[in-house]
Amino acid sequence: MSYAVTMEPGGAVFFADAGEMLLDAALRQGVALAHSCRQGICGACRVQLISGQIDRSAEEPAAMDGAESGEILCCRASARSDLVLSSTLPTGRQPLPVRKLLGRVAEIRRTRAADVLLLIIKLPREADFDFRSGQYVDLTTREGVRRSYSIARASGRGGCLEFHIRHCPGGRFTDGLFNEREPLPDVGHIVRVEGPYGNTWLREADAPVILLASGTGFAPIKAMVEEAMCLGIRRSMHLYWGGRRPDDLYMDELCRRWAATWDDFSYTPVVSDACDADAWGGRTGWVHRAVMEDIDNLAAYHVYACGAPVVVESARQDFARICGLPVGAFFADAFVTALHRA
């Protein structure tokens, strides 16, 4: 049985099967809903239930803490009747069509961070895969292991996709890449690519931009910066990249080159847990706190935040509560490991 779901404002209608997550149903039918992690953690797909009955996850997601009565997460709720929902977050441009393609592993490259690899996947020449810089895809191995990763190259840059993969010990996907339990995949290994997904990309506006990244949250930020540079966008952009140790900033030299050659770009690396052997002389502490130390009023800014859920959510709350950032000016992807999905 399926149920009609009406989105307000605008009146867009889609149909959700019994037991099907509302977000999955909307995306399947091309209806634009704000979303990011799709795991009930980031809160990006939160909407107001106006009428109707739903089933939601047995566990109340952390992203709903403090949410107003009647708000639901579309990625964790299914319909039990016809519904009317009101979007509490901007939907942005219409979504690009989700495609399923087969790609080949073209390169696996080590970085200065021992637990981060660069994975390059080449798509078929005729694929014509369209995405927005900052979006992510799902990668599925021949063993059926499926994980979501942000694309780390600007859209329109040839037929290769770049991903920054952090090792999650015990993870079926990353243990294979890091050669813990399985052989390292050969170049030429076939991977299924499905996407694009995500609602975090550089909006067209004149507002100055804060780019906030933790760890491999740098991947979609890199894609957005590359696109801005390629398009010649004249807009102040300041990247704050945080890691526990200096080596966690695995493309630090690239960021410093950007800052040295692009007048509109600034870069502040932040390390939270440096030791004496690191000889770190830069900023320390939480990366979002570094932003607040530098800019006490964010009312005129746009913020793009990518990385660990605790970093993204801390920035979302503190920037709005303390620095006056408008809710609609915060765009985020929270990186969720398989451990969070269990």
N, C-alpha and C positions, 0 to 999 in steps of 0.2 A: 504494500500500500504506500502511496506517496501523498505528500501534503504540500499545499501551496504556501510559499513564504514570500511576503510582500515587504520590501525595504522602503522605509521612509527616511528622509524626504526623497522624492523622485518617483516612487511607485514601481520600481523594478521588481519583477516577480520571477522566482525560480521554484523548482519542485524538489523536495527532499524525500528520499525513501525512508521508511521506518528503520531506525537504527543507524542511518547515515549521518555523519557529522555535518552540521549546517555549512561549515566552511568548505568541506569537500564538495557538497552539492552545488554551492554557489560557483566555485571555480570551475567545476565540470561543465557548467552551463554558461560560462563567460560573464558572470555577474561580478563586478568589482567590489571586493570587500577588503578593507585594510587587514593585513595579517603579516606575520613574520615567522615565529618559531614553529607554529602548528602543533605545539605540545602542551599548551596550557600554562606556559611559564611567563611569556613576555607581556601578555595582556593586550597586544595590538588589535586583536579581533573582537574586542569587547563591544557589545551593542546593548541597547535597552529593549527588553521584552515588553511590547505594548499590549499584545493580546495573544492568547493561545497557551498550550501546554507543552512542556519540553521534558526530556530526560537529560540530565547532566552527569558528569563523572562522579563516582562515589566520593572521591577525594576533592575537597575544595581547593583549586589551584592557588598558589601563593600570589599570583598576579591579581587575584580578586580581593585581596586584603583591602579593606576600607572602601570597596566599591559600593555604590548606592544600591539600595534594594531594587531588584528587578533587572539588574545588569547580568548578562551572561557572556561566556566566551564561546564563539561560534565553533572553535576547533574542539570543544569538549561537550557540546550539546547537540541532541538530535530532537526531531519534532515528534510530538504525540498527537498533534492536531494541526490545522492550518494556523499560520503565525503571521503577526505583524511585528516587525522589528524596526527600531530607529537607530541609525548609525551614530555613534558618539565620537567617531574619529573620521577624519577626511579619507575619502576613497581614492583621490588622486585621479590620474589618467586611467582610461580603460585598460584592463589587463591585456598583455600580449598572449597569443594562443600558446597553451602548453603543448609541447611536442615530446615525443619519445624517439630518441636516436641511438644508434650504436656508434661509439667512438673507440679509438685505440690509444693506449698509453704510449705517448711519444717520448716522454722523458720523466725521470724521477731524480730530483736533485736535492742534495743535502744543503742545509743552511747553517749559519753560525750557532743557531739554537739546536741542541742535541735532539730535542723532541719535536722538531718541525721539519717537514719535507715540502718541497715544491713538486706538485704533480701536474704534468702537462698532458692534456688529452686532445688528440686531433680528431676533428669531425670529418665526415665525408665531404668531398669538395662540393657536392650538389646540395648539401644540407640547408644552407641559407638560414642558420639558426639565429633568431632575433631575440635580444634581451636588452635590458636597461642596466647600465653600469651601477653596481650595488646589489643586484638581485642574486639569487642562489638557485641551484639545481639539486636534484636528487641523483646520486650515483649508485648504481647497483652492479655488483660484481657477478661473475659467472656462477658463484656459489650462492647467489641470492641475497647477499648482504647489502642492505640499502642504508645510505647515510646522506644527509644534506650538507652541502658546502657552498660557500659564496664564491662567485667567479671573481678572480683577482686581476683580470685584464679589462680594459675598456671595451665596450661593445664596438663592433665594426673592425676589430683588429685581426683580420685573417680568420682561418678556420681552426684555431687552437684555443682551448680554454685552460686557464691556469688556476690551480687551487693550492691553498696553503693548509696542509694537514698536520694537526698536532696529535702526537701519540697519546692515546687513552689506554693505558695498560689494561690488558684483559679484553679489549675491544676486538671483535672479529675483523673489522675493517682495517683498523690501524695496526694491529699486531702483524698482519700480513705484510703491510707496507714497510714496517720497521723491522721485519725479519725476526720476530720473537718466537712465533709458533709455526709459521708457515713460510715457504720460500718467497723471497721478494719477487713480485710480479715481473715478468719479462716485458721489455718494450714490445709493443704489439698486442698485449693483453686487451681483450675486448671488455668494455664497460658500457652499460646502458646509461644514457643521460636523459633525464626527464625534467622539463621546466620550460620557461623560467618561472620562479616563484618569488614572492617578497614584495614589500611595499616601500623599500628604502632605496631611493635613488635621488640624485641631485635635482631639486625643484628649480624651475625657472623663476628667479626673483633677483632683487638687487640687495637683499639683506646680507650682511657679512656672515660668514660661515665658521662654526666651530666643528671640527672633525675630532671625535673622541673614540679612540680604539684601545682595547686591551688585548694583549696577545695576538692570536691569529684573527681577531676582529679587524686587524689592519687590512685583510684581504679585500673586502668590499670598498674600504676607504681608498685603497690604492687604485681600484678601478675608477672610482669617481674622480680622483685627482687627475689620473691620466686623461679621462674624457674632458675635464675642464681645460687642461693644457692643450689638448688636440683641437678643441673648439675655440680656443683663444678667449675663454671667458674671463672678463675683467671684474673680478669680485674677490674681496678680501677673504682668504681662507687660512685658518690656523689649525694645524694638526697637533693634538696632544696624544702621544702614544705611551701607554703604560705597560710595564712588565715587572715581574718579581726581581729579575737580575738583568744586567745590561745585555747579555746574549739573547734574552727573550725578545729584544728589539732587533729581529733578525735581518731587517732591511734598513737599518739605521743610516747607513751610508747613502742609500738611495734618497731617503728623506732629506738628508743634509744637502745633497746635490740639488734637489728641487728648490730648497730654500735659498741656495746660493745663486740659482739661475732664473728664478721666477719672482718678480717683484711683489706679486700679490699673495705669495705663499710664505707662511711662517711655520716653524716646527719646534715643539718642545717635548723632548723625551723625558719620561718620569719613571723612576725605579722605586719599588716599594720595599725591597728586602735585600739591598746590596750588602756585601760583606767587605772586609778590609782588602781581601785579595782582588776585588773588582776594581779598586782604585777609582770609584765612581765620584765625580765631582759635580754632577748635574742635580736636577730636581729630584726630590724623594717624596714618598707618601702615596696617597690615593690619587689616581690620575684625574678624576673629576674634581678633586679638591684643588688641584693646581689651576684648573680653569677658574674656579671661584676666587682663588687668591689673586689672579691677574685681572679678572673682569667681575666686578660686583653687581653690575646691572646687565642682564642678558635680554632685556625686553625687545631689543631691535634685531636680535640674532636668529639664525636658524642653526640648530644643532643636529648633527648626524652621529649616532652612537652605535658602536658595534663591538661585541665581545661578551665576556662572562655575564650571566644574568644579574648577579649582584652588583656589578659595575654599572650596567645599563640602568637598572632600576634605581640605584642610589643617585645617579645623575639625573634621571627623570624627576625624582621627587625633590632633590635639593635645588636643582636649577629653577624649578617652578616656585617652590616655597620660599627660597632665600633670595634668588637672583631675578625673579620676575619674568622668567621665560614663559611665553604663552604656550599652552598645552599643544596647540596645533603647529608649533614651530619645532617640536622634538620628533625626530624620525629615527627609528631604532630597529636593530636586529640583535636579539640576544642569542648567543651561541649555546646550544643545548647538546650535551653529550648523550651517548646511548644510556649512561647511568641515570640521567634524568628521565629518560623515556620508559624505563623499566616499570 
